[in-house]
Amino acid sequence: MSIPQLTTEQLQAARAAATQARRVRADLKAKVRTGALSLSEALDTAAADEILAHVKVVDLLKSLPRVGEKRATAVMERLDIAPNRRVRGLGRHQVAGLKAEFK
């Protein structure tokens, strides 16, 4: 199957949609970083929103205060979450574990 050729307008619309999605995801992480949203609230919001569901779990964890690469990786390993997992791919036990870890 070949890739369909898009018109200039279609390409511009796709680029605009992708940019908007990145901004929405960055806004969620910024709210978590500043404390406007807790991790629990962020996970619930992301579960209900198709765009936010594509946020990587490790990036969301690193947005939390006092959580860096090492702690995020350790928590994910302990909860059996793959390093490249996105929020939409989390199981209910993994979500519950994350919420319990970062009350």
N, C-alpha and C positions, 0 to 999 in steps of 0.2 A: 504494500500500500504506500503510495507516494504522499508527500506532504502537500496539502492544497496550497495553491498560490493565492495570497490575499491581496486585496486591493490596498491602495495607500490609505484610504479611509479606515479600512478594517484594521490595518497595522497600527494606525494612530489610536484607534479605539482600544485595541488590545494593550498597547503601551500605557494608555491612561488608566485602564482598569488595573493593570499590574502595579502601577505607581500608587494608586489609591489603596490597594490591598496592603502594600508594604507600609504605607503611612498609618493605616488602621492598626496593623500589628505592632508597629513601633510605638504608637500611642498607648496600647495596652501595656507594653513593657515599661513605658515611662511612668504610667500610673502605679504600677507595682513598685517600681524603683522609688517613687516619692512617698509611697505609703497610702496613696488615695484608694488603692484596692489591695485587699489581702490576697494571698495565693488562692485561698478557697474561693473568693469571689471571682478572681480571674479565671480559674478553672471552670466555674459554673457559667460565666459569660462566654468563654471560648467554646464550651460544649453546645451552647445555643446558637452560635454564630458560625456560619460556614467559612467566612474569611479568617476569623480568629482561631478556628480549629486547626489551621495549618501552622501555628506557632510551634517551634521545636521546644520540647519540654526543658532541655538543658538551657536554652536561652531564657526561658521564663524563670527558671530557678536562679540563674545568674543575675537576673534583674532584682532579686530580693536583696535587701541590705545584709551585709556580712555573709553573703554566699558567693563564693568564687568557683573557679573551675574544679578545684579539688573536692570541695564539699558537695557541689552539685553532682559530680561523678560518683562520689561515695554513696550519696543518698539514692541515686538511680540504680547503682549496682545492688544495694541492699534491698530495694523494692522490685528488683528484676525488670527494670525498664531499659530497653535498648538505647544506646547512645544517640541514635538518629530518630528516635520516636517523636512523633508529633502529638499534640494534645488529643486530636480526634482518635488516635490509635491506643489510648490508654484504657485499660480495663477498670472495672469498678473497684477492685481491690487496690489497684495501683493509685487511683484517684484518692481513695480513702486513706491510703498510706501517706501520700503527699500532704493531704489536709491535716493528718494527725502529726506529721513531722513539723509542719510550719503553722502552728495554730495562731 
